[in-house]
Every structure is written in C-alpha cells, then in structure tokens.
Amino acid sequence: MSDRVPEVLFLCVHNAGRSQMAAALLSELAHGRVVVHTAGSEPADHLNPAVVEALAELGLDISTRVPTALTSEMAATADVIVTMGCGDACPVFPGKRYLDWELRDPAGLPLDEVRAIRDEIAGRVAELYEDLTGAT
C-alpha cells in the first residue's frame, strides 16, 4: 500500500465560488489525508461574499483566501482535477483523471441558493474523499 497522499485540484474559471467551497470542504474532511489545491483559469479579484458566508455557517473561514491563477505545476502534481463549469476555459492536461461537476455558478445568487450549491458540493466532496482514501 502506498504512503503517497493523493492530490486534488479544484478548477473553475474565476476561483471565487464553487472551487473555493470544494477545496475548503475537502480540506476540512481530509485533515491532511488529501492535498487540496484550488485555482481558476481567469481568477476574480476576490471571493464571492455569499460563498464566504455560506462556509462560515459551517465553521469554515475562507475570508482571507484570494482567487489563484492556475499553473501547469498545480496540474502536474494533481492526481484528480475536478472542473466546475469551465467549459473550454479550463485547459486539459493529458494523463490526468478528470471529474466534471456541473454545478450552478453562485455568482449573484442569494445566500439560500448558495447554501444549496454548498450542500451539493459537500456531498460530492464526501464521495470523492471516500474514493481516494477508502474512508467513510
């Protein structure tokens, strides 16, 4: 059995909502058993405030995070790349395992709708974590 810790890259266009939620949720769930990265192909200037608030309700503080630009180094180390609404805006890196999560973009949505997206992401993150680690 390998001691290597799996790496996941959550990728969306602006890195201000969905990918940030997924990264925070997986980091919290994994407690270091998975290395988590998040980036955007065209990062925004700041996080979506409703996303920050929706995660704060779960005790997760991402208020100091800043959207990050995707680098080829991030993709090179990732075992799994999870795209979220990128379409053609997210590049493809050969030889990587891809998951495409079709999720509503939380930009401009009220908090109750962002909560629903957060909860859907949480369910998918739990499934991914179990798949990567065998943990339940």
C-alpha positions, 0 to 999 in steps of 0.5 A: 500500500502506498504512503503517497497522499493523493492530490486534488485540484479544484478548477473553475474559471474565476476561483471565487465560488464553487472551487473555493467551497470544494477545496475548503470542504475537502480540506476540512474532511481530509485533515491532511489525508488529501492535498487540496489545491484550488485555482481558476483559469481567469481568477476574480479579484476576490471571493464571492461574499455569499460563498464566504458566508455560506462556509462560515455557517459551517465553521469554515473561514475562507475570508482571507483566501484570494482567487489563484491563477492556475499553473501547469505545476498545480496540474502536474502534481494533481492526481484528480482535477475536478472542473466546475463549469469551465467549459473550454476555459479550463485547459486539459492536461493529458494523463490526468483523471478528470471529474466534471461537476456541473454545478450552478455558478453562485455568482449573484445568487442569494445566500439560500441558493448558495447554501444549496450549491454548498450542500451539493458540493459537500456531498460530492466532496464526501464521495470523492474523499471516500474514493481516494482514501477508502474512508467513510 
